[in-house]
Amino acid sequence: MANYSVKLVDHTGSPERWRQGLKKAIQDLFDQCFAATSDSVIVDWGMGAASDNLVLHFVEDVDHSYVQEKLPGAPLKEYIGGHTRTRNSISGSEFYKFTGIRGQRGQNKYTGYAKLALHESMHNLLPDWTDADMHGPEGGAGLAASPPHLPPTDKNKELVQRGFSVKNAQLQ
């Protein structure tokens, strides 16, 4: 029985009550992915640590990208809901409080953010997979689709479980 740690790092200054609702939605999706196993995932807010299996940064928007700042690369598209990048064996993932779709600044509901968080988790936990691998048939649709959809498919659950089974370094 393994217990995996997921740390949510808030870069938005969101109120505690709101963050707890978001944490619960993300925890619920991880619980669905591990329901048929003896393993578990514990999601909590705080600062990322080397001991965490997964660190997810919650950022205001693409223009305030923590991943882009710490792991520079190609410019990010304004309409994305999250992003993951791996450099020098360190994986960094973030999802955005606000997205800019068609010039409109929009916000999600808790379940929308949870889908984005799990989608980016899959990219993070399987760093050798390309976008085409994850978003294609091998990803199993559902949470691996772009944009991600619920419920998580059996393939999504398998991939999340497989991803947690091998620890990779996380962007703190």
C-alpha positions as CSV (number, residue, x, y, z in Angstrom):
1,M,0.0,0.0,0.0
2,A,1.6,3.3,-1.2
3,N,0.6,6.8,-0.1
4,Y,1.4,9.5,-2.6
5,S,1.7,13.1,-1.8
6,V,0.3,15.9,-4.1
7,K,1.2,19.4,-3.2
8,L,-0.8,22.3,-4.5
9,V,1.1,25.6,-4.5
10,D,-1.0,28.7,-4.7
11,H,0.5,31.7,-6.6
12,T,-2.9,33.5,-6.8
13,G,-3.6,34.6,-3.2
14,S,-7.0,32.9,-3.4
15,P,-9.1,32.8,-0.2
16,E,-8.7,29.7,2.0
17,R,-12.4,28.7,1.7
18,W,-12.1,28.7,-2.1
19,R,-8.8,26.8,-2.0
20,Q,-10.4,24.1,0.1
21,G,-13.2,23.6,-2.4
22,L,-10.6,23.3,-5.2
23,K,-8.5,20.8,-3.1
24,K,-11.6,18.7,-2.5
25,A,-12.5,18.5,-6.2
26,I,-8.9,17.5,-7.1
27,Q,-8.8,15.0,-4.2
28,D,-12.1,13.5,-5.5
29,L,-10.6,12.9,-9.0
30,F,-7.5,11.3,-7.6
31,D,-9.7,9.1,-5.4
32,Q,-11.6,8.0,-8.4
33,C,-8.3,7.0,-10.1
34,F,-7.2,4.9,-7.2
35,A,-10.6,3.5,-6.1
36,A,-9.9,-0.1,-7.1
37,T,-6.4,-0.2,-5.5
38,S,-4.9,-0.2,-2.0
39,D,-2.9,2.9,-2.8
40,S,-3.9,6.4,-2.0
41,V,-3.2,10.0,-2.9
42,I,-3.3,12.9,-0.4
43,V,-3.8,16.3,-1.8
44,D,-2.9,19.4,0.2
45,W,-1.9,23.0,-0.1
46,G,1.5,24.3,0.8
47,M,5.0,24.6,-0.5
48,G,6.4,21.8,-2.7
49,A,9.1,19.6,-1.2
50,A,11.4,17.0,-2.6
51,S,9.4,14.4,-0.8
52,D,6.2,15.2,-2.7
53,N,5.4,12.8,-5.5
54,L,3.7,15.6,-7.5
55,V,3.7,19.4,-7.2
56,L,1.0,21.4,-9.0
57,H,1.3,25.2,-9.2
58,F,-1.9,27.2,-9.3
59,V,-1.1,30.4,-11.2
60,E,-3.1,33.5,-12.1
61,D,-2.8,33.1,-15.8
62,V,-0.4,32.3,-18.7
63,D,1.2,35.7,-18.3
64,H,2.2,34.8,-14.8
65,S,3.5,31.3,-15.6
66,Y,5.7,29.9,-12.9
67,V,6.8,27.1,-15.1
68,Q,7.9,29.5,-17.9
69,E,9.8,31.5,-15.4
70,K,11.7,28.6,-13.8
71,L,11.9,26.3,-16.9
72,P,12.0,28.7,-19.9
73,G,10.9,27.5,-23.3
74,A,8.7,28.3,-26.2
75,P,6.0,30.9,-25.5
76,L,2.8,29.6,-24.1
77,K,-0.5,30.0,-25.9
78,E,-3.0,32.4,-24.2
79,Y,-5.9,30.0,-24.4
80,I,-4.4,27.0,-22.5
81,G,-5.8,25.9,-19.1
82,G,-2.5,24.5,-17.9
83,H,1.0,23.6,-18.9
84,T,3.7,21.0,-18.0
85,R,7.4,21.1,-19.0
86,T,10.3,18.8,-18.2
87,R,13.8,20.1,-18.3
88,N,17.0,18.4,-16.9
89,S,14.8,15.6,-15.4
90,I,12.7,18.1,-13.5
91,S,8.9,18.2,-14.2
92,G,7.0,21.4,-13.6
93,S,3.2,21.6,-13.9
94,E,0.7,24.5,-13.5
95,F,-2.9,25.2,-14.1
96,Y,-4.5,28.6,-14.4
97,K,-7.1,30.5,-12.5
98,F,-8.0,32.6,-15.5
99,T,-7.7,31.6,-19.2
100,G,-7.9,33.9,-22.2
101,I,-10.2,32.2,-24.7
102,R,-11.1,34.3,-27.7
103,G,-10.0,37.4,-25.9
104,Q,-12.3,36.7,-23.0
105,R,-10.8,36.3,-19.5
106,G,-12.7,33.3,-18.1
107,Q,-12.7,31.3,-14.9
108,N,-13.7,27.6,-14.3
109,K,-15.7,25.8,-11.6
110,Y,-14.0,23.5,-9.2
111,T,-14.5,20.5,-11.4
112,G,-13.1,22.3,-14.4
113,Y,-9.9,23.1,-12.5
114,A,-9.7,19.6,-11.2
115,K,-9.9,18.2,-14.7
116,L,-7.0,20.5,-15.7
117,A,-5.0,19.6,-12.7
118,L,-5.4,15.8,-13.4
119,H,-4.6,16.4,-17.1
120,E,-1.4,18.2,-16.2
121,S,-0.6,15.5,-13.6
122,M,-0.6,12.9,-16.4
123,H,1.8,14.9,-18.4
124,N,4.0,15.4,-15.4
125,L,4.0,11.8,-14.2
126,L,4.7,10.4,-17.6
127,P,7.4,12.9,-18.8
128,D,8.6,10.6,-21.7
129,W,5.1,10.8,-23.3
130,T,4.7,13.4,-26.1
131,D,1.6,15.5,-26.4
132,A,0.5,13.3,-29.3
133,D,0.9,10.2,-27.1
134,M,-1.1,11.7,-24.3
135,H,-3.8,13.3,-26.4
136,G,-4.1,10.4,-28.8
137,P,-5.6,6.9,-28.5
138,E,-2.8,5.8,-26.1
139,G,-4.0,8.3,-23.5
140,G,-7.4,6.8,-23.4
141,A,-9.4,10.1,-23.9
142,G,-11.3,11.3,-20.8
143,L,-8.8,13.3,-18.7
144,A,-6.1,12.7,-21.3
145,A,-8.1,14.5,-24.0
146,S,-7.5,18.1,-24.9
147,P,-9.6,19.6,-23.3
148,P,-10.0,17.0,-20.6
149,H,-13.3,15.3,-20.0
150,L,-15.0,13.4,-17.2
151,P,-15.3,10.7,-16.0
152,P,-11.7,9.4,-16.0
153,T,-11.5,6.4,-18.3
154,D,-10.0,3.1,-17.2
155,K,-6.9,4.0,-19.3
156,N,-6.7,7.3,-17.5
157,K,-6.7,5.6,-14.1
158,E,-4.1,3.1,-15.3
159,L,-1.8,5.9,-16.5
160,V,-2.2,7.9,-13.3
161,Q,-1.4,4.9,-11.2
162,R,1.6,4.0,-13.4
163,G,2.9,7.6,-13.3
164,F,2.9,7.6,-9.5
165,S,4.8,4.3,-9.4
166,V,8.0,6.0,-10.5
167,K,9.0,9.2,-8.7
168,N,10.4,12.0,-10.8
169,A,11.9,15.3,-9.5
170,Q,9.3,18.1,-9.2
171,L,9.7,21.9,-9.8
172,Q,9.3,23.3,-6.3
